[in-house]
Amino acid sequence: MPKAEALELKERDRKELESIMRTPTIEARIMQRARILLLKAEGLSTDAIADKVGIGRESVMDRVSRYKDGGLEKALYDAEGRGRHSEITDSDKAWIISEACKRPKDIGYSAEAWTYARLTEHINRSAMAAGHEMLETVSKATAWKILEEAEIKPFRMRYYCEKRDSDFDEKMHNVLVVYKQLSFSFD
């Protein structure tokens, strides 16, 4: 293999990379990025690393450049905020939680408790009429994630046994308005 300029790794970075390579449960892309850095530290050329790892030479150069510019963390992990941002608002999330805490029988379903699939179907059907257009196509995984963050288990009966405030929707709206006003004042 042709020798090129070796990447100088800090000792603690080298140990971290070697540890990542020995960890069987690490994400494949993180392991691939660690391997790129270790191979470059051995003095392999960009083309040789690209062939060995099975990626383009631009990706190899990008990882090495990221290490030189920002260290190991920047080379291995993607920056926060990448990807598509959520279009589901806090109001939408609060509405999903409110619907999950309702008894399905009270809404006209025959079931005593929700399943995530049935709750998602209900959300998709009811969202437009409730003024939550973005939730008309919400997936079961997204509904699960929102409820999991709120520590709500819609299939547990205890939510339906609790007394619900009849003015909950209005109070929820007022809290969200205040929250939005505060976020504007800090921006």
Salt bridges, closest charged atoms under 4 A:
GLU27 OE1 - ARG29 NE 2.87
ASP47 OD1 - ARG57 NE 2.65
ASP62 OD2 - ARG63 NH2 3.77
ASP62 OD2 - ARG66 NE 3.05
ASP78 OD2 - ARG29 NH1 2.67
ASP78 OD1 - ARG33 NH2 3.35
GLU87 OE2 - ARG84 NH2 3.28
ASP92 OD1 - HIS132 ND1 2.59
GLU99 OE2 - LYS102 NZ 2.73
GLU99 OE1 - HIS122 NE2 2.61
ASP106 OD2 - ARG103 NE 3.80
GLU112 OE2 - LYS105 NZ 3.56
GLU121 OE1 - ARG118 NE 3.97
GLU121 OE1 - ARG125 NH2 3.42
GLU148 OE1 - LYS153 NZ 3.06
ASP165 OD2 - LYS171 NZ 2.51
